[in-house]
């Protein structure tokens, strides 16, 4: 069973390199890697060519939802995984997320615990990321919790779900709340979401958005929260 790992990126090449190295060293399962570059100017394209990684090079920054959608259109896998460019994964990460996804036909999306994430997936960092992954693997083996939303820094779902509810909603570009929207649509279609409590993915945190400045990020958050509320008639904060 092939999993398509889709990574949108915008500059911050060293973080992307670390993420790809961690994937390659910690993922024995069958996967393909697709990187969607949002017009980086730091040598990202050259690196991807050197590493023979499948990529889409966009002429400018089209944002996270649009970049994800480009990758989803190219993906060949039965399972699809959206992953930020500023993460580190440890052995067992994909296998555990897949196991949770396949635990019931009703499961639509799975996501891991992390050190930097909003909502219930947040967990205190103790030790380095591999030690955290080992600790959770031992303390919470096979432990899942149903939640109302999962954060888009690492989302695993099936092609069946995507075929049913579609791609990410690009009205939320350049990003924020497109993951809340996708989770809401999945639940509206009858799927359940699982937080995989025995899996840890380290997240540096909003690497691309940090380049825009805190004031700009806060304005974007407010704008997209209103977009969600206008679209669905509910406040997305109630699902956190």
C-alpha angles and dihedrals in degrees: 000000000000122000118201110214110201119194121185112201141182117185116307090109095174090059091049091049091052091048093051092046091052091049093050093048097043106037118079091162120099110272143151123216121220120180120193111200118206097208100296118186099194103085097276095134092049090051092050091050091049091051093046091235119160108246146166116219111206118198093233143001105295093169136247101293094049092046091050090051092053088054094045091054090054096042119115099186129111085223125046126206125190111203133179119237092237102063137104121209130200133209113294096024100118096036092056094046089049093047090054092047091052095045091093137004087234093065110101106171136012131194137179136237117263145181095235115038138104123253131007097340091072114110132175113262113238115177123336124325096266091051090050091051092050092047094051091044089058100037099042105026110169092356114145131172125199112233138176096235141015126203118251098230086093120009127162121193140152129260086238090063093048092049089053103044101022134223129323116293107254094200084086093062134164083032153278126099094025086105092049088050093050092049091048091051090049091053091046087056091054100261126134126224123221129203104209103219097188093058127080128190117183114228124194087198135241094346095168097040092050087068090065098057131250096270092054091048092051091050090050092049091052092047095050094043087058091047089055092047092048092048098048106019092237135094110249090214089075090069097054 
